[in-house]
Amino acid sequence: MSKVKDLNNLKECPTSYVLAINDTINVITGKWKIPILASLYFGKKRYSEMEKEIPKINPRMLSKELRDLEANGLVTRKVYDTVPVTIEYELTHSGKTFQKVIDVTLEWGLEHRKNVIGKK
């Protein structure tokens, strides 16, 4: 059950809602964080796999965004003692709970693209 009160019955936005939204935006801000999370919803990935799956991301940005997501507890990085060293990234429990946001964002984006592209 949602912890958010029915927004239609509120006369003003509670400060706690504004703070929670700011927290979310601070964690996922940037062009690449949501695509990285979306990629990891399909399972553990190596760096090179994500680099291939996410068009136009450069290696430096992928590294930076993965570090940020790891620091915010959404992604874990596992290093395996192999030759050469194998590194895999996967979602944490917290990262997996973000699935609802990705799903809604995807639905909205598909509909928006259809409406915008359909008008051209």
C-alpha positions in Angstrom: 0.0 0.0 0.0 1.3 3.4 -0.9 2.5 5.7 1.9 1.6 8.8 -0.2 -1.7 10.4 0.7 -4.3 11.0 -2.0 -2.9 14.2 -3.6 -6.4 15.2 -4.7 -7.5 15.6 -1.1 -4.5 17.8 -0.1 -4.7 21.6 -0.1 -1.0 22.0 -0.2 2.1 20.0 -0.8 3.7 18.6 2.4 7.3 19.5 2.9 8.2 15.8 3.3 6.9 15.2 -0.2 9.2 17.9 -1.6 12.2 16.6 0.3 11.5 13.0 -0.9 11.2 14.1 -4.5 14.4 16.1 -4.2 16.2 13.0 -2.7 15.0 10.9 -5.7 16.1 13.5 -8.2 19.5 13.8 -6.6 20.0 10.1 -6.9 18.9 9.7 -10.5 19.9 13.1 -12.0 21.7 12.8 -15.2 21.2 11.6 -18.7 22.5 8.1 -18.1 21.5 6.8 -14.6 18.0 5.6 -15.6 19.3 3.8 -18.8 22.0 2.1 -16.7 19.4 1.0 -14.1 17.1 -0.2 -16.9 19.9 -2.2 -18.4 20.6 -3.9 -15.0 16.9 -4.9 -14.6 17.7 -7.6 -17.1 20.3 -9.1 -14.8 24.0 -8.8 -13.9 26.1 -7.1 -16.4 29.7 -6.6 -17.2 30.9 -3.1 -18.0 31.4 -3.9 -21.7 27.9 -5.3 -21.9 26.3 -2.1 -20.6 28.5 0.0 -22.9 27.1 -1.9 -25.9 23.5 -1.8 -24.6 23.4 2.0 -23.9 23.9 3.9 -27.2 26.1 7.0 -27.2 27.4 6.6 -23.6 31.1 7.1 -23.4 33.3 4.9 -21.1 34.2 7.8 -18.7 30.6 8.7 -18.1 29.5 5.0 -17.6 32.2 4.6 -15.0 31.2 7.9 -13.2 27.5 7.0 -13.2 28.1 3.5 -12.0 30.2 4.9 -9.1 27.4 7.3 -8.2 24.8 4.6 -8.3 27.0 2.4 -6.2 27.5 5.2 -3.7 23.7 5.7 -3.5 23.1 2.0 -2.8 21.3 1.2 -6.1 24.1 -0.9 -7.7 26.7 -3.3 -6.4 30.1 -4.0 -8.0 31.5 -7.5 -7.6 35.1 -8.2 -8.5 36.0 -11.8 -9.3 39.6 -13.2 -9.0 40.0 -14.4 -12.5 42.5 -13.8 -15.3 41.7 -11.3 -16.6 39.7 -9.8 -13.7 35.9 -10.1 -14.1 33.8 -7.3 -12.7 30.0 -7.5 -12.7 27.4 -4.9 -11.7 23.9 -5.7 -10.4 21.0 -4.0 -8.7 20.8 -3.9 -4.9 17.4 -4.5 -3.2 16.9 -0.7 -3.2 17.8 -0.6 -6.9 15.2 -3.3 -7.7 12.5 -1.3 -5.9 13.1 1.4 -8.4 11.5 -0.8 -11.1 8.1 0.9 -10.6 9.6 4.2 -11.5 11.3 2.7 -14.6 8.0 1.1 -15.7 6.0 4.3 -15.4 8.7 6.3 -17.1 8.9 3.7 -20.0 5.1 3.8 -20.4 5.0 7.6 -20.5 8.0 7.8 -22.8 6.5 5.3 -25.3 3.2 7.2 -25.4 4.9 10.6 -25.6 7.1 9.5 -28.5 4.1 8.1 -30.3 2.2 11.4 -29.9 5.1 13.7 -30.7 6.4 11.6 -33.7 2.9 11.0 -34.9 2.3 14.8 -35.2 5.4 15.4 -37.4 
